Amino acid sequence: MEKIAQLTPSLSVASQITEAEVADLAAEGFKTIINNRPDGEVPGQPPGAAIEEAAKRAGLAYHFQPVVSGHLTEDDVAAFGDTLDAAEGPVLAFCRSGTRCTMLWALSESRRQDADGLVATAAEAGYDLTGLRPVLAARRGGA
């Protein structure tokens, strides 16, 4: 795992994790893992079922919500928000780089938080969502 970036007190995002890292995540205090990476996205990527099994062994909740990079849908955003709202935190969401998870979070929060704040929070965590700002603002109902 290259990095874990905290977006909120209850949500962090990361790049691809491995089975071996799941126990470390539990030791760090995470309670839930959300996998936003489709199986087989790249060769050599651990299958979601392997991460899920490791999560079970470590006592973590696991949610598989594959989202195709560059093709986020409103259903994806709603599902992520619902999972996050119901999950025991802290939560770690992962994908290839963490960007997809950060976008899902920002879009799911966009009706409750202003676009500038969401973009700034993402930037502090190392993710540039500047290009998403107009969409975030529109979802909130203005600039």
C-alpha positions in Angstrom: 0.0 0.0 0.0 1.6 3.2 -1.1 -0.3 5.6 1.1 -3.4 6.1 3.3 -4.9 9.6 3.1 -7.5 10.7 5.6 -10.4 12.6 4.2 -12.6 12.8 7.3 -12.3 11.5 10.9 -14.2 8.4 9.8 -12.9 7.9 6.2 -9.5 7.3 4.7 -8.7 6.3 1.1 -5.8 4.3 -0.3 -4.3 2.7 -3.3 -4.6 -1.1 -3.8 -4.2 -3.1 -0.7 -3.0 -6.7 -0.3 -4.2 -9.6 1.8 -1.2 -9.2 4.0 -1.9 -5.6 4.7 -5.4 -6.2 6.0 -4.3 -7.3 9.5 -2.2 -4.2 9.7 -5.2 -2.0 8.8 -7.2 -3.7 11.6 -4.3 -3.0 14.0 -4.4 0.6 13.0 -8.0 0.8 14.0 -10.0 0.5 10.8 -13.3 -1.3 11.2 -14.6 -1.4 7.6 -13.0 -1.8 4.1 -14.7 -0.6 0.9 -13.2 -2.0 -2.3 -14.0 0.2 -5.3 -11.8 -1.7 -7.7 -13.2 -4.1 -10.2 -11.5 -7.5 -10.2 -9.1 -8.0 -13.0 -8.6 -4.3 -13.7 -4.9 -5.0 -14.1 -2.9 -8.3 -14.2 -1.6 -9.3 -10.8 -4.1 -7.4 -8.8 -5.4 -9.4 -5.8 -9.0 -10.6 -6.2 -11.6 -8.9 -4.1 -12.6 -12.3 -2.6 -9.0 -12.7 -1.2 -9.2 -9.3 0.4 -12.6 -10.1 1.8 -11.4 -13.3 3.3 -8.5 -11.5 4.9 -10.9 -8.9 6.2 -13.1 -11.6 7.8 -10.0 -13.1 9.5 -9.1 -9.7 10.9 -12.6 -9.0 12.1 -13.3 -6.2 9.6 -16.5 -5.5 7.6 -15.9 -5.7 3.9 -17.9 -4.1 1.0 -17.2 -4.8 -2.6 -18.5 -2.0 -4.8 -16.6 -2.1 -8.0 -16.5 1.1 -10.0 -15.0 1.4 -13.5 -12.4 4.2 -13.6 -13.7 7.1 -15.5 -17.3 5.8 -15.5 -18.8 6.8 -12.2 -22.6 6.6 -12.2 -25.2 8.2 -10.0 -25.9 4.7 -8.7 -22.2 4.3 -7.8 -22.3 7.5 -5.9 -25.5 6.7 -4.0 -24.3 3.2 -3.2 -21.0 4.5 -1.8 -22.8 7.1 0.3 -25.2 4.6 1.7 -22.4 2.1 2.5 -20.4 4.9 4.2 -23.4 6.1 6.2 -24.1 2.6 7.5 -20.5 1.5 8.0 -18.8 1.2 11.3 -15.8 3.6 11.2 -13.1 4.3 10.7 -13.5 3.1 7.1 -10.8 2.6 4.5 -11.9 2.8 0.9 -9.4 1.7 -1.8 -9.0 1.5 -5.6 -6.0 1.7 -7.9 -4.8 5.1 -6.6 -7.4 6.3 -4.1 -8.7 8.9 -6.6 -11.9 7.0 -7.5 -12.8 6.6 -3.8 -12.1 10.3 -3.2 -14.4 11.2 -6.1 -17.1 8.9 -4.8 -16.8 10.5 -1.4 -16.9 14.1 -2.7 -19.9 13.4 -5.0 -21.8 11.6 -2.2 -21.1 14.5 0.1 -21.8 17.2 -2.4 -25.4 17.8 -1.3 -24.3 18.4 2.3 -21.0 20.3 1.8 -19.9 23.0 -0.5 -17.7 22.3 -3.6 -14.8 24.4 -2.4 -14.6 22.6 0.9 -14.7 19.2 -0.8 -12.0 20.1 -3.3 -9.9 21.6 -0.5 -10.3 18.5 1.7 -9.3 16.3 -1.3 -6.3 18.5 -2.0 -5.1 18.3 1.6 -5.2 14.5 1.2 -3.2 14.7 -2.1 -6.0 14.4 -4.6 -6.8 17.0 -7.2 -10.6 17.3 -7.8 -10.4 20.8 -9.3 -12.0 19.5 -12.5 -14.9 18.1 -10.6 -15.7 21.3 -8.8 -18.4 22.5 -11.3 -20.2 19.1 -10.9 -19.9 19.3 -7.1 -21.3 22.9 -7.1 -24.2 22.0 -9.4 -25.1 19.0 -7.2 -25.3 21.4 -4.2 -27.5 23.8 -6.2 -25.1 26.6 -7.1 -21.5 27.9 -7.1 
